[in-house]
């Protein structure tokens, strides 16, 4: 159970030490930031960006997670699945395909590493590790479902969600 919680938390926090500012997100402004800690462990720092610097779901979004502990990519993917299920997101064959793509795309992360999702004008998800583009999932549905882990009112970590969207 502790391992599951640590993985879930790790999905929510961005790396503080890594240079994780891809050009694709250069024009976006920070909305909010938070640190995900579970019990005694800091998992990651998270930052949310939008076009205006205010949280409006219709704007382009970017989420930067700076990791404060080591986590295997397979654990990040499994936590994504578990959080979707917890949020009652219907797990279709397409969702399984997306999880498979993430498993191939994402690296294992270490303390100081950064992963960032940048939403394109079309609503697609571009993933970066530091400033290196890892890949794209060309689906607005995926982008909304993935970001719901952090931004949904039903997010597991509501206080951190509110800090991210500037509502605290």
Steps between C-alpha positions, in 0.01 A plus 500: 500500500781742589668427168176577314455829682862602433458427131173695484667789670796481266274560205398832646832673573750660250878486521655802660855448383453401137477748216152415386388793292443383143456769237145372444406639844706821488198728451295346782472666841505329839163456671613327819736253658495240774710231661360153536610335822366176639558445867871579540599478134512779244402352163506788252441868439227584250440815300203584279525745209238650265488767229381770743644380831145437625337160517228470239438150367458625142856641484814313400659344804839365597586297809859469619589234756842524663576175679651484845543120508576210265201337329486243220304592186282190538393623845408842357287333232328269749422795725348681202270199445405487868425872517282480187306216660468694824364799305247268327654563159376218278797282406449438129728310264631842397597575862690170514679597178594839648638331812707272278635804314589671828681188615716516187542879510576584862840437657559390856539819704753586768522772759544824301340373178214682336209389284274754333178474304437789261157520338513600133248743344320188368472357851766230451751406771871550441724349768847629585780380726700812580500668155497173299170414329403145594194465280145606424161352571277667239173502692314776682312231694829360630620848596183573697499158668869515588486852643186407697729305733625838628229746398168325562301620802503130593881478496646283775706793632250787507711751695785455250253527211377831638857630527563399138195682367559806717190444713670474838 
